[in-house]
Amino acid sequence: SGAIEQDADIVCFIHRPEYYHIYKTENGVDTRGKAEIIVAKHRNGAVGDVLLTFKSKFARFENTDDDLLPAGYTQGEANGSYEVESRMNSLPPSEDDPLAIPDAPDSTTSENAPF
């Protein structure tokens, strides 16, 4: 509905011509294994289309050209994936963080486990 689109910060669509049995474009370009991510709305950024390779065996999208990777991305070892370090990993732990997860007890503690 229109209300969902109005409230959303980002609206994206995935278009895979192969899904609709369209195997070539009007220009004769093969569309098998290709996907287009359409960013139709981005409240805090650019809109546009991104062409990706679709690996149907894994239901996975990959960059079509490794030479066009943005800065800060590294290619994975064997599977061609890309990893970006989370900013959360660079934050020091806070003593007063109510959401902090306490360290797990080790086997040297004298407390009996409840199970």
C-alpha positions in Angstrom: 0.0 0.0 0.0 1.0 3.6 -0.3 1.3 4.0 3.5 4.1 1.4 3.6 6.0 3.2 0.9 5.6 6.5 2.6 6.9 5.2 5.9 9.8 3.3 4.5 13.3 4.7 4.4 14.4 2.4 1.6 12.3 0.7 -1.1 14.1 -1.9 -3.2 12.9 -4.4 -5.9 14.7 -7.5 -7.3 14.2 -8.1 -11.0 15.4 -11.3 -12.6 14.3 -11.6 -16.2 15.2 -15.3 -16.3 12.4 -15.9 -13.7 9.9 -14.6 -16.3 11.5 -16.8 -19.0 13.2 -13.8 -20.7 16.6 -15.1 -21.6 17.8 -12.2 -23.8 17.4 -8.5 -23.8 16.2 -6.5 -26.9 19.9 -6.0 -27.6 20.6 -9.7 -27.5 22.4 -9.7 -24.1 22.1 -13.0 -22.2 20.1 -12.5 -19.0 20.6 -16.0 -17.5 22.1 -15.7 -14.0 21.7 -12.0 -13.9 19.7 -9.9 -11.5 19.0 -6.2 -11.1 18.4 -4.6 -7.7 16.3 -1.5 -8.2 16.6 1.1 -5.3 13.4 3.0 -6.0 13.5 5.1 -2.8 16.4 5.9 -0.4 15.6 8.6 2.1 19.2 9.1 3.0 21.0 8.2 -0.2 21.1 7.7 -3.9 18.5 5.7 -5.9 19.4 3.6 -9.0 19.9 0.1 -10.3 22.6 -2.4 -9.5 23.4 -5.3 -11.8 24.4 -8.5 -10.0 25.1 -12.1 -10.7 22.5 -14.5 -9.3 23.6 -18.0 -8.1 20.4 -19.9 -8.0 21.9 -23.0 -6.5 22.6 -20.9 -3.3 19.9 -18.2 -3.7 22.8 -15.7 -3.6 23.7 -12.5 -5.3 27.3 -11.6 -6.1 29.0 -8.6 -7.7 29.5 -9.0 -11.5 33.0 -7.5 -11.5 35.4 -7.9 -8.6 37.4 -4.9 -9.9 34.6 -2.6 -8.9 34.5 -3.3 -5.1 34.1 -0.3 -2.9 37.0 0.6 -0.5 36.9 -1.4 2.7 35.7 -4.6 1.2 37.8 -7.8 0.9 37.2 -10.9 -1.2 36.6 -14.1 0.7 38.9 -17.1 0.3 37.1 -19.7 -1.6 33.5 -18.7 -1.9 33.8 -15.2 -3.5 32.0 -13.6 -0.6 32.8 -10.1 0.8 33.3 -9.2 4.4 33.1 -5.8 6.0 34.2 -5.2 9.6 31.4 -4.1 11.9 31.8 -0.8 13.7 30.5 -2.6 16.8 33.8 -4.6 16.9 35.8 -1.4 17.3 33.8 -0.1 20.3 35.3 -0.8 23.8 33.0 -2.8 26.1 31.1 -0.6 28.5 30.6 -1.5 32.2 27.2 0.3 32.4 25.7 -1.0 29.2 22.4 -2.7 30.3 22.4 -4.8 27.1 26.0 -6.1 27.5 26.2 -9.9 27.6 28.0 -11.1 30.6 31.0 -13.5 30.2 30.0 -17.1 30.3 31.2 -18.9 33.5 34.1 -21.2 33.0 34.6 -24.7 34.5 36.8 -23.3 37.3 33.9 -21.5 39.1 32.6 -23.1 42.3 28.9 -22.4 41.6 26.8 -25.3 40.6 25.2 -25.1 37.2 21.3 -25.1 37.3 21.2 -27.9 34.8 
